[in-house]
Amino acid sequence: MEGEVLAKQLASLGAKLIISARNEAELERVKKQLTGKHAPDEVIVLPLDLMSGEDSLREAVQKAESCFAGNGVDYMIHNAAYERPKTTALDVTEESLKMSSAAGKAPAPGQAAYSASKFALNGYFHTLRSEV
């Protein structure tokens, strides 16, 4: 939902967009609702599953970079949510700790409380890894 709202705001400001998610039908629905200088007609739908592995992600980045005739991509916003299985702190794998919200590293206006919680989680887990 947050990604949809962000896409609508950026489109209304005249941004050229590539929207990605796993569900192509949902992407098409969102695309039709976008309005702005380049929307909806020039909005590019690029289905993508962030859990599909590095090769797939690398390919998606190459597709995205080729979409705007040599202009490249100015901003990439990852807004994926990932529901982790319940695990005790000592049983969590290091690999699963690498995933966090970008809000814990680069906060955005209007996201103070959310960003604060993500900064706290990052700090907690970095400290826990060094102690354990």
C-alpha atoms as a printed R data frame, in Angstrom:
    type eleno elety resid chain resno      x       y       z
1   ATOM     1    CA   MET     A     1  0.000   0.000   0.000
2   ATOM     2    CA   GLU     A     2  2.797   2.444   0.865
3   ATOM     3    CA   GLY     A     3  4.439   1.771  -2.499
4   ATOM     4    CA   GLU     A     4  1.198   2.539  -4.296
5   ATOM     5    CA   VAL     A     5  0.813   5.847  -2.459
6   ATOM     6    CA   LEU     A     6  4.427   6.757  -3.189
7   ATOM     7    CA   ALA     A     7  4.024   5.910  -6.897
8   ATOM     8    CA   LYS     A     8  0.932   8.138  -7.075
9   ATOM     9    CA   GLN     A     9  2.754  11.027  -5.418
10  ATOM    10    CA   LEU     A    10  5.840  10.711  -7.629
11  ATOM    11    CA   ALA     A    11  3.748  10.401 -10.806
12  ATOM    12    CA   SER     A    12  1.765  13.515  -9.890
13  ATOM    13    CA   LEU     A    13  5.072  15.395  -9.537
14  ATOM    14    CA   GLY     A    14  6.015  14.419 -13.099
15  ATOM    15    CA   ALA     A    15  8.447  11.581 -12.407
16  ATOM    16    CA   LYS     A    16  9.082   8.846 -14.948
17  ATOM    17    CA   LEU     A    17  8.376   5.598 -13.147
18  ATOM    18    CA   ILE     A    18  9.139   1.920 -13.253
19  ATOM    19    CA   ILE     A    19  6.898   0.103 -10.796
20  ATOM    20    CA   SER     A    20  7.745  -3.387  -9.596
21  ATOM    21    CA   ALA     A    21  6.157  -6.063  -7.451
22  ATOM    22    CA   ARG     A    22  5.423  -9.768  -7.687
23  ATOM    23    CA   ASN     A    23  1.814  -9.330  -8.818
24  ATOM    24    CA   GLU     A    24  1.657  -7.981 -12.379
25  ATOM    25    CA   ALA     A    25 -2.132  -7.557 -12.283
26  ATOM    26    CA   GLU     A    26 -1.812  -5.291  -9.237
27  ATOM    27    CA   LEU     A    27  0.939  -3.307 -10.981
28  ATOM    28    CA   GLU     A    28 -1.340  -2.777 -13.973
29  ATOM    29    CA   ARG     A    29 -4.161  -1.657 -11.660
30  ATOM    30    CA   VAL     A    30 -1.876   0.888  -9.991
31  ATOM    31    CA   LYS     A    31 -0.502   2.067 -13.340
32  ATOM    32    CA   LYS     A    32 -4.023   2.879 -14.596
33  ATOM    33    CA   GLN     A    33 -4.633   5.053 -11.528
34  ATOM    34    CA   LEU     A    34 -1.473   7.142 -11.913
35  ATOM    35    CA   THR     A    35 -1.707  10.677 -13.263
36  ATOM    36    CA   GLY     A    36  1.009  13.117 -14.202
37  ATOM    37    CA   LYS     A    37  3.210  14.331 -17.031
38  ATOM    38    CA   HIS     A    38  4.397  10.779 -17.830
39  ATOM    39    CA   ALA     A    39  1.592   8.745 -16.322
40  ATOM    40    CA   PRO     A    40 -0.048   6.440 -16.931
41  ATOM    41    CA   ASP     A    41  1.085   5.905 -20.546
42  ATOM    42    CA   GLU     A    42  4.852   6.047 -19.967
43  ATOM    43    CA   VAL     A    43  4.908   4.144 -16.669
44  ATOM    44    CA   ILE     A    44  6.811   0.895 -17.050
45  ATOM    45    CA   VAL     A    45  5.648  -2.246 -15.266
46  ATOM    46    CA   LEU     A    46  8.534  -4.541 -14.316
47  ATOM    47    CA   PRO     A    47  7.367  -7.602 -12.345
48  ATOM    48    CA   LEU     A    48  9.940  -8.501  -9.705
49  ATOM    49    CA   ASP     A    49 10.275 -10.796  -6.710
50  ATOM    50    CA   LEU     A    50 13.045  -9.543  -4.415
51  ATOM    51    CA   MET     A    51 13.473 -13.061  -3.043
52  ATOM    52    CA   SER     A    52 14.225 -14.542  -6.498
53  ATOM    53    CA   GLY     A    53 18.007 -14.460  -6.147
54  ATOM    54    CA   GLU     A    54 20.882 -12.256  -7.221
55  ATOM    55    CA   ASP     A    55 20.886 -13.208 -10.915
56  ATOM    56    CA   SER     A    56 17.217 -12.312 -11.253
57  ATOM    57    CA   LEU     A    57 17.738  -9.036  -9.405
58  ATOM    58    CA   ARG     A    58 20.751  -8.157 -11.547
59  ATOM    59    CA   GLU     A    59 18.673  -8.790 -14.685
60  ATOM    60    CA   ALA     A    60 15.849  -6.586 -13.375
61  ATOM    61    CA   VAL     A    61 18.299  -3.759 -12.650
62  ATOM    62    CA   GLN     A    62 19.688  -4.022 -16.188
63  ATOM    63    CA   LYS     A    63 16.148  -3.870 -17.615
64  ATOM    64    CA   ALA     A    64 15.343  -0.844 -15.462
65  ATOM    65    CA   GLU     A    65 18.527   0.959 -16.467
66  ATOM    66    CA   SER     A    66 17.768   0.418 -20.155
67  ATOM    67    CA   CYS     A    67 14.220   1.823 -19.989
68  ATOM    68    CA   PHE     A    68 14.993   5.527 -20.337
69  ATOM    69    CA   ALA     A    69 17.344   5.773 -23.330
70  ATOM    70    CA   GLY     A    70 20.685   6.302 -21.638
71  ATOM    71    CA   ASN     A    71 19.389   8.497 -18.811
72  ATOM    72    CA   GLY     A    72 19.685   5.717 -16.246
73  ATOM    73    CA   VAL     A    73 17.813   5.458 -12.978
74  ATOM    74    CA   ASP     A    74 18.026   8.373 -10.531
75  ATOM    75    CA   TYR     A    75 16.297   6.757  -7.541
76  ATOM    76    CA   MET     A    76 15.414   3.205  -6.630
77  ATOM    77    CA   ILE     A    77 13.039   2.788  -3.714
78  ATOM    78    CA   HIS     A    78 12.747  -0.636  -2.141
79  ATOM    79    CA   ASN     A    79  9.478  -0.835  -0.294
80  ATOM    80    CA   ALA     A    80  9.180  -4.579   0.138
81  ATOM    81    CA   ALA     A    81  7.823  -6.194   3.256
82  ATOM    82    CA   TYR     A    82  8.954  -9.606   4.381
83  ATOM    83    CA   GLU     A    83  7.145 -11.656   6.988
84  ATOM    84    CA   ARG     A    84  9.783 -13.625   8.844
85  ATOM    85    CA   PRO     A    85  8.907 -16.835  10.657
86  ATOM    86    CA   LYS     A    86  8.925 -16.515  14.437
87  ATOM    87    CA   THR     A    87 12.396 -17.378  15.756
88  ATOM    88    CA   THR     A    88 14.110 -16.774  19.072
89  ATOM    89    CA   ALA     A    89 16.953 -14.227  19.025
90  ATOM    90    CA   LEU     A    90 19.662 -16.879  19.424
91  ATOM    91    CA   ASP     A    91 18.238 -19.049  16.640
92  ATOM    92    CA   VAL     A    92 18.071 -16.323  13.989
93  ATOM    93    CA   THR     A    93 20.518 -16.827  11.131
94  ATOM    94    CA   GLU     A    94 22.868 -14.006  10.176
95  ATOM    95    CA   GLU     A    95 21.474 -14.079   6.628
96  ATOM    96    CA   SER     A    96 17.950 -13.311   7.836
97  ATOM    97    CA   LEU     A    97 19.233 -10.346   9.854
98  ATOM    98    CA   LYS     A    98 20.547  -8.624   6.717
99  ATOM    99    CA   MET     A    99 17.003  -7.709   5.626
100 ATOM   100    CA   SER     A   100 15.618  -4.496   7.058
101 ATOM   101    CA   SER     A   101 13.600  -1.574   5.902
102 ATOM   102    CA   ALA     A   102 15.462   1.149   4.044
103 ATOM   103    CA   ALA     A   103 13.858   3.494   6.581
104 ATOM   104    CA   GLY     A   104 16.450   2.213   9.049
105 ATOM   105    CA   LYS     A   105 19.232   3.608   6.882
106 ATOM   106    CA   ALA     A   106 17.756   6.486   4.889
107 ATOM   107    CA   PRO     A   107 14.700   8.016   6.552
108 ATOM   108    CA   ALA     A   108 12.042   9.810   4.531
109 ATOM   109    CA   PRO     A   109  9.864  12.795   5.450
110 ATOM   110    CA   GLY     A   110  6.679  11.798   7.211
111 ATOM   111    CA   GLN     A   111  8.163   8.512   8.436
112 ATOM   112    CA   ALA     A   112  9.755   9.580  11.748
113 ATOM   113    CA   ALA     A   113  8.191   6.949  14.016
114 ATOM   114    CA   TYR     A   114  8.593   4.142  11.471
115 ATOM   115    CA   SER     A   115 12.215   5.118  10.757
116 ATOM   116    CA   ALA     A   116 12.994   5.324  14.470
117 ATOM   117    CA   SER     A   117 11.739   1.771  14.996
118 ATOM   118    CA   LYS     A   118 13.866   0.499  12.094
119 ATOM   119    CA   PHE     A   119 16.974   2.357  13.320
120 ATOM   120    CA   ALA     A   120 16.396   0.765  16.734
121 ATOM   121    CA   LEU     A   121 16.084  -2.721  15.244
122 ATOM   122    CA   ASN     A   122 19.263  -2.269  13.202
123 ATOM   123    CA   GLY     A   123 21.160  -1.047  16.265
124 ATOM   124    CA   TYR     A   124 19.863  -3.880  18.416
125 ATOM   125    CA   PHE     A   125 20.771  -6.607  15.944
126 ATOM   126    CA   HIS     A   126 24.195  -5.171  15.100
127 ATOM   127    CA   THR     A   127 24.976  -5.109  18.834
128 ATOM   128    CA   LEU     A   128 23.514  -8.571  19.418
129 ATOM   129    CA   ARG     A   129 25.675 -10.011  16.598
130 ATOM   130    CA   SER     A   130 28.819  -8.491  18.098
131 ATOM   131    CA   GLU     A   131 27.980  -9.779  21.591
132 ATOM   132    CA   VAL     A   132 26.920 -13.289  20.615
